[in-house]
Every structure is written in C-alpha cells, then in structure tokens.
Amino acid sequence: MIVYMALLSYWGLAGFVLNIINNRVKVRHNHYIYFIIAGTSLFFIMALRDVTVGTDTFSYYYEYQNADVYINNLFRPTELGYSYFNYVINRLGLGFQTFLAIIATFIVFSISILYYKYSKNILLSYYLFVTIGLFSMSMTGLRQTMAVSLTILAFIYLMKNKNALFFIFVGIAYFFHNSAIVFLLIFFLKKIRINKKIGAIIYIVSGMLFFMKGWLSLLIEYITPEKYLRYMSADTHINSLVIIIAMLIPLVCLLFWPKGSLDNEEHNKTMSLIFLISCLNFVMYFLALEINMFQRLSLYLIIYNGILIPNVIEGIKSKEIRMIAKIACIFFPLVQFIMSTPGGSFGIDEYKFFWG
C-alpha cells in the first residue's frame, strides 16, 4: 500500500504546486503536463510490478511462457484475440516484464486519451481511476483490462459519430474477453439527452430495478447461450460499500446538475451518456448480487465515473461548494481504497517491484 499512497501523494503535491504556479503565471497546455505527470508515474507502477502483485498475474506469466502450447491446443477457443497477442509478443523474444510494460502502455494510453478529451480535471480523473476505478483490476486481470481499454477507444469513436469504428473496436475487445459484448448497450444510449428532471426519472427507475433483480436474472439466464452458462454462478460477494458509492455518484452529480439542458451540445451529449453509464453501472451491481458475471460487466462502465464526477464539480458555480465537493471526492474514494484493497480479491496490496 505504501507505493500506492506515495503515487497519490505525488499527484497531490504536483497538483498543488502547479495550481500555485498557474495562479501566478498562466501555464499553457496544463492537460499535457498532467498527462505526463500522472500518466508516466501510473505506467511505471503498472509496468514494474512483480508477478506476485495481483492474484492472476502469475497465471498470465505461465501462459506467456507457454504461449505456443495455448495456441496449438486452443485452451481459450472463444477469446483468441488475447492468445494471439500473447503469442506474437512471446515470439518476438521479449520477456514477461516487457509484456507487462506493453499492456501497461496500452491501458494508460487509453485512459489518458479519454481523460484528455472529456475530463475537466484530468488529475482528479486519474486519482479516481486508482481509488474507485479500474486500477486494481488492471493490476491482475490483464485480458479483461485490455478488452476494457479497447472499449474506451470504441467510446471515443462513438462520441465522434464514427459508428463503424465503434463496432469494430467492441468486436476486437470481444475476442480478448467475451464480456465486452455488453458495451454494445452504450450505442443505444447515445441519443438520450439529460436534464435534471429526465435524469431524476432515469435514476429512480434504475434504482427500482433492485427489487426486480431476481426476475431479471432469471430472464438473462433463459436467453443466455449454453456455452456461457458457466459464468452464471451466484457464488459471489459484492461489498455493500461499493454498491452504495456506485449509487451515490450519479445521485450527487444529479443534485448539482444545471437546470435545463447543458448549453454546449457536444458537452451535453458527453455528460448525458456518461450519466446513463453511471446509472447502468449500479444496475449491473444489483444483478451481480444474483449472477456473478455482472460484477465483471460493470468493469466496462466504472471508468466513466472518472469523467462524470470532475465535470459536474467543475460546473458548480459556488467556489465554496466546489471546494467542499473536491475535498469529498478526494477523501471518500481514498477511504474506500484503503478499506477494500488490503486482503481484497485482486491481491495487489503487497506491492513489490520486479527486482525486489
């Protein structure tokens, strides 16, 4: 945990110093500076970890060392995208640590492009990525995190109305991890525009689905192809704190949502879609209480809270309330990270560099 706390402290100090400098002398291209500070340091933490960091990392190491065996025997017949990626890097003669660095580069690149394009507070977005976002999963679940990164690129193309590229990237992600198919739902949400009233209705309806989770689970099991039924195990434990926070994020954001629609159509489109994604995220957690698979599906959605939260905060007109909101969004996610990481199922708490 010391390494992670050092990383977050480094970001906090860098943000504090840059804010002082910016108040005295306007610094151009702040986004690039935050990109370099946060992106490179996050990359090093992910790329330089030992195989003991993350419950599945050693399994990926074993697969990498035996890449030809996995390909020749089709141990993963429906998700060959990762298998071939693993095989090609292995055949180049690169070590596993370099393999981890390549994956870390792609993950950090994807989230950095996302934050650069859509976040109004990039450093806070990175912070939320670590504390309540995809970071823990990215340190152990390489295959699914690669799939999530591909869907992030799909999202960016969707926002540019390049629908063909959206489907192409979701398709590629599907061949890394079949669960990526869930991201197709986002395509059908992109035309919905949110104001405070519509957002409240959608939030209430989403919350009421908690009481229908049993019926919905039965329906989902009924329509699920037989080959995927093995993922339908109900043997799972969802931290209630995670569900509560997932529900509070869109609710609190809605309380500070501007009256009427947002003035800028492009901004309105982005904020509307990520609000809907945030609501869909906690619905996935509801379903995960019945079907284990849905906890995995939520991983494709939680990344966008790292845009929703900073953007809503930056839109608050009162400086005092905006400052309180920022402090709350630093303190409470940190508490969750500290409480959930030690002894957690991801196994990342005892960080160790590969040379240690």
Contacts in CASP RR format, 6 or more apart in sequence:
PFRMAT RR
TARGET T0000
AUTHOR 0000-0000-0000
METHOD contacts of the structure
MODEL  1
MIVYMALLSYWGLAGFVLNIINNRVKVRHNHYIYFIIAGTSLFFIMALRD
VTVGTDTFSYYYEYQNADVYINNLFRPTELGYSYFNYVINRLGLGFQTFL
AIIATFIVFSISILYYKYSKNILLSYYLFVTIGLFSMSMTGLRQTMAVSL
TILAFIYLMKNKNALFFIFVGIAYFFHNSAIVFLLIFFLKKIRINKKIGA
IIYIVSGMLFFMKGWLSLLIEYITPEKYLRYMSADTHINSLVIIIAMLIP
LVCLLFWPKGSLDNEEHNKTMSLIFLISCLNFVMYFLALEINMFQRLSLY
LIIYNGILIPNVIEGIKSKEIRMIAKIACIFFPLVQFIMSTPGGSFGIDE
YKFFWG
1 338 0 8 1.000
1 341 0 8 1.000
1 342 0 8 1.000
1 349 0 8 1.000
1 351 0 8 1.000
2 351 0 8 1.000
3 45 0 8 1.000
3 351 0 8 1.000
4 45 0 8 1.000
4 130 0 8 1.000
4 337 0 8 1.000
4 341 0 8 1.000
4 351 0 8 1.000
7 41 0 8 1.000
7 42 0 8 1.000
7 45 0 8 1.000
7 130 0 8 1.000
8 127 0 8 1.000
8 130 0 8 1.000
8 131 0 8 1.000
8 334 0 8 1.000
10 37 0 8 1.000
10 41 0 8 1.000
11 37 0 8 1.000
11 38 0 8 1.000
11 41 0 8 1.000
11 123 0 8 1.000
11 126 0 8 1.000
11 127 0 8 1.000
12 123 0 8 1.000
12 127 0 8 1.000
14 37 0 8 1.000
14 38 0 8 1.000
14 123 0 8 1.000
15 34 0 8 1.000
15 37 0 8 1.000
15 123 0 8 1.000
18 27 0 8 1.000
18 30 0 8 1.000
18 33 0 8 1.000
18 34 0 8 1.000
21 27 0 8 1.000
22 30 0 8 1.000
27 33 0 8 1.000
30 122 0 8 1.000
31 116 0 8 1.000
31 122 0 8 1.000
34 122 0 8 1.000
34 123 0 8 1.000
34 126 0 8 1.000
35 112 0 8 1.000
35 115 0 8 1.000
35 116 0 8 1.000
35 122 0 8 1.000
37 123 0 8 1.000
38 122 0 8 1.000
38 123 0 8 1.000
38 126 0 8 1.000
39 108 0 8 1.000
39 112 0 8 1.000
39 126 0 8 1.000
42 108 0 8 1.000
42 126 0 8 1.000
42 129 0 8 1.000
42 130 0 8 1.000
43 101 0 8 1.000
43 104 0 8 1.000
43 105 0 8 1.000
43 108 0 8 1.000
45 351 0 8 1.000
46 100 0 8 1.000
46 103 0 8 1.000
46 104 0 8 1.000
46 107 0 8 1.000
46 108 0 8 1.000
46 138 0 8 1.000
46 139 0 8 1.000
47 97 0 8 1.000
47 100 0 8 1.000
47 101 0 8 1.000
47 104 0 8 1.000
47 105 0 8 1.000
48 97 0 8 1.000
48 353 0 8 1.000
48 354 0 8 1.000
49 57 0 8 1.000
49 100 0 8 1.000
49 139 0 8 1.000
49 351 0 8 1.000
49 352 0 8 1.000
49 353 0 8 1.000
49 354 0 8 1.000
50 352 0 8 1.000
50 353 0 8 1.000
50 354 0 8 1.000
50 356 0 8 1.000
51 57 0 8 1.000
51 58 0 8 1.000
51 61 0 8 1.000
51 96 0 8 1.000
51 354 0 8 1.000
52 58 0 8 1.000
52 350 0 8 1.000
52 352 0 8 1.000
53 139 0 8 1.000
53 140 0 8 1.000
53 347 0 8 1.000
53 348 0 8 1.000
53 350 0 8 1.000
53 351 0 8 1.000
53 352 0 8 1.000
54 139 0 8 1.000
54 140 0 8 1.000
54 141 0 8 1.000
54 346 0 8 1.000
54 347 0 8 1.000
54 348 0 8 1.000
55 140 0 8 1.000
55 345 0 8 1.000
55 346 0 8 1.000
55 347 0 8 1.000
56 140 0 8 1.000
56 141 0 8 1.000
56 142 0 8 1.000
57 139 0 8 1.000
57 140 0 8 1.000
57 141 0 8 1.000
57 142 0 8 1.000
60 141 0 8 1.000
60 142 0 8 1.000
60 143 0 8 1.000
61 96 0 8 1.000
63 70 0 8 1.000
63 86 0 8 1.000
64 86 0 8 1.000
64 89 0 8 1.000
64 90 0 8 1.000
64 95 0 8 1.000
64 96 0 8 1.000
64 99 0 8 1.000
65 90 0 8 1.000
65 96 0 8 1.000
67 83 0 8 1.000
67 86 0 8 1.000
67 87 0 8 1.000
67 90 0 8 1.000
67 91 0 8 1.000
68 87 0 8 1.000
68 90 0 8 1.000
69 75 0 8 1.000
70 76 0 8 1.000
70 83 0 8 1.000
70 86 0 8 1.000
70 87 0 8 1.000
71 83 0 8 1.000
71 84 0 8 1.000
71 87 0 8 1.000
74 80 0 8 1.000
75 83 0 8 1.000
76 82 0 8 1.000
76 83 0 8 1.000
78 178 0 8 1.000
78 227 0 8 1.000
79 143 0 8 1.000
79 175 0 8 1.000
79 176 0 8 1.000
79 177 0 8 1.000
79 178 0 8 1.000
80 175 0 8 1.000
81 172 0 8 1.000
81 175 0 8 1.000
81 176 0 8 1.000
82 142 0 8 1.000
82 143 0 8 1.000
82 146 0 8 1.000
82 175 0 8 1.000
82 176 0 8 1.000
82 177 0 8 1.000
85 146 0 8 1.000
85 176 0 8 1.000
86 99 0 8 1.000
89 98 0 8 1.000
89 99 0 8 1.000
89 102 0 8 1.000
90 99 0 8 1.000
94 102 0 8 1.000
97 354 0 8 1.000
100 142 0 8 1.000
103 142 0 8 1.000
103 145 0 8 1.000
103 146 0 8 1.000
106 146 0 8 1.000
106 149 0 8 1.000
107 138 0 8 1.000
107 145 0 8 1.000
107 146 0 8 1.000
107 149 0 8 1.000
109 149 0 8 1.000
110 149 0 8 1.000
110 150 0 8 1.000
110 152 0 8 1.000
110 153 0 8 1.000
111 126 0 8 1.000
111 129 0 8 1.000
111 134 0 8 1.000
111 149 0 8 1.000
111 152 0 8 1.000
111 303 0 8 1.000
113 152 0 8 1.000
113 153 0 8 1.000
113 156 0 8 1.000
114 152 0 8 1.000
114 155 0 8 1.000
114 156 0 8 1.000
114 303 0 8 1.000
114 307 0 8 1.000
115 122 0 8 1.000
115 125 0 8 1.000
115 126 0 8 1.000
115 306 0 8 1.000
115 307 0 8 1.000
116 122 0 8 1.000
117 156 0 8 1.000
117 159 0 8 1.000
118 159 0 8 1.000
118 270 0 8 1.000
118 274 0 8 1.000
118 307 0 8 1.000
118 311 0 8 1.000
119 125 0 8 1.000
119 306 0 8 1.000
119 307 0 8 1.000
119 310 0 8 1.000
119 311 0 8 1.000
120 310 0 8 1.000
120 311 0 8 1.000
120 314 0 8 1.000
120 315 0 8 1.000
121 310 0 8 1.000
121 311 0 8 1.000
121 313 0 8 1.000
121 314 0 8 1.000
124 306 0 8 1.000
124 309 0 8 1.000
124 310 0 8 1.000
124 313 0 8 1.000
124 326 0 8 1.000
124 329 0 8 1.000
124 330 0 8 1.000
125 306 0 8 1.000
125 307 0 8 1.000
125 310 0 8 1.000
127 330 0 8 1.000
127 333 0 8 1.000
128 305 0 8 1.000
128 306 0 8 1.000
128 309 0 8 1.000
128 310 0 8 1.000
128 329 0 8 1.000
128 333 0 8 1.000
129 135 0 8 1.000
129 303 0 8 1.000
129 306 0 8 1.000
130 337 0 8 1.000
131 333 0 8 1.000
131 334 0 8 1.000
131 336 0 8 1.000
131 337 0 8 1.000
132 245 0 8 1.000
132 302 0 8 1.000
132 305 0 8 1.000
132 333 0 8 1.000
132 336 0 8 1.000
132 337 0 8 1.000
133 302 0 8 1.000
133 303 0 8 1.000
133 305 0 8 1.000
133 306 0 8 1.000
134 145 0 8 1.000
134 148 0 8 1.000
134 299 0 8 1.000
134 302 0 8 1.000
134 303 0 8 1.000
136 341 0 8 1.000
136 346 0 8 1.000
136 348 0 8 1.000
137 144 0 8 1.000
137 145 0 8 1.000
137 148 0 8 1.000
137 299 0 8 1.000
137 346 0 8 1.000
138 145 0 8 1.000
139 346 0 8 1.000
139 348 0 8 1.000
140 346 0 8 1.000
140 347 0 8 1.000
140 348 0 8 1.000
143 176 0 8 1.000
143 177 0 8 1.000
144 176 0 8 1.000
144 177 0 8 1.000
144 179 0 8 1.000
144 296 0 8 1.000
144 299 0 8 1.000
145 299 0 8 1.000
146 173 0 8 1.000
146 176 0 8 1.000
146 177 0 8 1.000
147 173 0 8 1.000
147 174 0 8 1.000
147 176 0 8 1.000
147 177 0 8 1.000
147 179 0 8 1.000
147 180 0 8 1.000
147 300 0 8 1.000
148 173 0 8 1.000
148 180 0 8 1.000
148 299 0 8 1.000
148 300 0 8 1.000
148 303 0 8 1.000
150 169 0 8 1.000
150 170 0 8 1.000
150 172 0 8 1.000
150 173 0 8 1.000
150 176 0 8 1.000
150 180 0 8 1.000
151 169 0 8 1.000
151 170 0 8 1.000
151 173 0 8 1.000
151 180 0 8 1.000
151 183 0 8 1.000
151 300 0 8 1.000
152 303 0 8 1.000
153 169 0 8 1.000
154 165 0 8 1.000
154 166 0 8 1.000
154 167 0 8 1.000
154 168 0 8 1.000
154 169 0 8 1.000
154 170 0 8 1.000
154 173 0 8 1.000
154 183 0 8 1.000
155 166 0 8 1.000
155 183 0 8 1.000
155 186 0 8 1.000
155 304 0 8 1.000
157 163 0 8 1.000
157 165 0 8 1.000
157 166 0 8 1.000
157 169 0 8 1.000
158 166 0 8 1.000
158 186 0 8 1.000
158 187 0 8 1.000
158 190 0 8 1.000
159 190 0 8 1.000
159 269 0 8 1.000
159 270 0 8 1.000
159 273 0 8 1.000
163 187 0 8 1.000
166 187 0 8 1.000
167 184 0 8 1.000
167 187 0 8 1.000
170 180 0 8 1.000
170 181 0 8 1.000
170 183 0 8 1.000
170 184 0 8 1.000
171 180 0 8 1.000
173 180 0 8 1.000
173 183 0 8 1.000
174 180 0 8 1.000
174 181 0 8 1.000
178 228 0 8 1.000
179 293 0 8 1.000
179 296 0 8 1.000
179 297 0 8 1.000
179 300 0 8 1.000
180 300 0 8 1.000
182 297 0 8 1.000
182 300 0 8 1.000
183 300 0 8 1.000
185 280 0 8 1.000
186 273 0 8 1.000
186 277 0 8 1.000
189 273 0 8 1.000
189 276 0 8 1.000
189 277 0 8 1.000
189 280 0 8 1.000
190 269 0 8 1.000
190 273 0 8 1.000
192 198 0 8 1.000
192 272 0 8 1.000
192 273 0 8 1.000
192 276 0 8 1.000
193 261 0 8 1.000
193 268 0 8 1.000
193 269 0 8 1.000
193 272 0 8 1.000
194 202 0 8 1.000
194 257 0 8 1.000
194 261 0 8 1.000
194 268 0 8 1.000
194 271 0 8 1.000
194 272 0 8 1.000
194 275 0 8 1.000
194 276 0 8 1.000
195 257 0 8 1.000
195 259 0 8 1.000
195 260 0 8 1.000
195 261 0 8 1.000
196 254 0 8 1.000
196 257 0 8 1.000
196 258 0 8 1.000
196 259 0 8 1.000
196 260 0 8 1.000
197 260 0 8 1.000
199 254 0 8 1.000
199 257 0 8 1.000
199 275 0 8 1.000
200 254 0 8 1.000
202 275 0 8 1.000
202 276 0 8 1.000
202 279 0 8 1.000
203 250 0 8 1.000
203 251 0 8 1.000
203 254 0 8 1.000
203 279 0 8 1.000
206 279 0 8 1.000
206 280 0 8 1.000
206 282 0 8 1.000
206 283 0 8 1.000
207 247 0 8 1.000
207 282 0 8 1.000
207 283 0 8 1.000
207 286 0 8 1.000
209 216 0 8 1.000
209 283 0 8 1.000
209 286 0 8 1.000
210 286 0 8 1.000
213 286 0 8 1.000
213 287 0 8 1.000
213 289 0 8 1.000
213 290 0 8 1.000
214 290 0 8 1.000
216 287 0 8 1.000
216 290 0 8 1.000
217 287 0 8 1.000
217 290 0 8 1.000
217 291 0 8 1.000
220 287 0 8 1.000
220 291 0 8 1.000
221 229 0 8 1.000
221 232 0 8 1.000
221 291 0 8 1.000
224 232 0 8 1.000
228 293 0 8 1.000
231 291 0 8 1.000
231 292 0 8 1.000
231 293 0 8 1.000
231 296 0 8 1.000
232 291 0 8 1.000
232 292 0 8 1.000
232 293 0 8 1.000
233 291 0 8 1.000
233 292 0 8 1.000
233 293 0 8 1.000
234 290 0 8 1.000
234 291 0 8 1.000
234 292 0 8 1.000
235 292 0 8 1.000
236 288 0 8 1.000
236 289 0 8 1.000
236 292 0 8 1.000
236 295 0 8 1.000
238 285 0 8 1.000
238 288 0 8 1.000
238 289 0 8 1.000
238 295 0 8 1.000
239 340 0 8 1.000
241 336 0 8 1.000
241 339 0 8 1.000
241 340 0 8 1.000
242 285 0 8 1.000
242 336 0 8 1.000
242 340 0 8 1.000
243 282 0 8 1.000
243 285 0 8 1.000
243 286 0 8 1.000
245 332 0 8 1.000
245 333 0 8 1.000
245 336 0 8 1.000
246 278 0 8 1.000
246 281 0 8 1.000
246 282 0 8 1.000
246 285 0 8 1.000
246 298 0 8 1.000
246 302 0 8 1.000
247 282 0 8 1.000
249 278 0 8 1.000
249 305 0 8 1.000
249 308 0 8 1.000
249 309 0 8 1.000
250 275 0 8 1.000
250 278 0 8 1.000
250 279 0 8 1.000
250 282 0 8 1.000
250 308 0 8 1.000
253 275 0 8 1.000
253 278 0 8 1.000
253 308 0 8 1.000
253 309 0 8 1.000
253 312 0 8 1.000
254 275 0 8 1.000
256 312 0 8 1.000
256 313 0 8 1.000
256 315 0 8 1.000
256 316 0 8 1.000
256 321 0 8 1.000
256 325 0 8 1.000
257 312 0 8 1.000
258 315 0 8 1.000
261 268 0 8 1.000
262 268 0 8 1.000
262 271 0 8 1.000
270 307 0 8 1.000
270 311 0 8 1.000
271 308 0 8 1.000
271 311 0 8 1.000
271 312 0 8 1.000
274 304 0 8 1.000
274 305 0 8 1.000
274 307 0 8 1.000
274 308 0 8 1.000
274 311 0 8 1.000
275 308 0 8 1.000
277 301 0 8 1.000
277 304 0 8 1.000
277 308 0 8 1.000
278 301 0 8 1.000
278 304 0 8 1.000
278 305 0 8 1.000
278 308 0 8 1.000
280 301 0 8 1.000
281 298 0 8 1.000
281 301 0 8 1.000
281 302 0 8 1.000
281 304 0 8 1.000
281 305 0 8 1.000
284 294 0 8 1.000
284 295 0 8 1.000
284 297 0 8 1.000
284 298 0 8 1.000
284 301 0 8 1.000
285 294 0 8 1.000
285 295 0 8 1.000
285 298 0 8 1.000
287 294 0 8 1.000
288 294 0 8 1.000
288 295 0 8 1.000
288 297 0 8 1.000
288 298 0 8 1.000
309 329 0 8 1.000
310 329 0 8 1.000
313 322 0 8 1.000
313 325 0 8 1.000
313 326 0 8 1.000
313 329 0 8 1.000
314 322 0 8 1.000
315 322 0 8 1.000
316 322 0 8 1.000
316 325 0 8 1.000
341 348 0 8 1.000
341 349 0 8 1.000
342 349 0 8 1.000
343 349 0 8 1.000
END
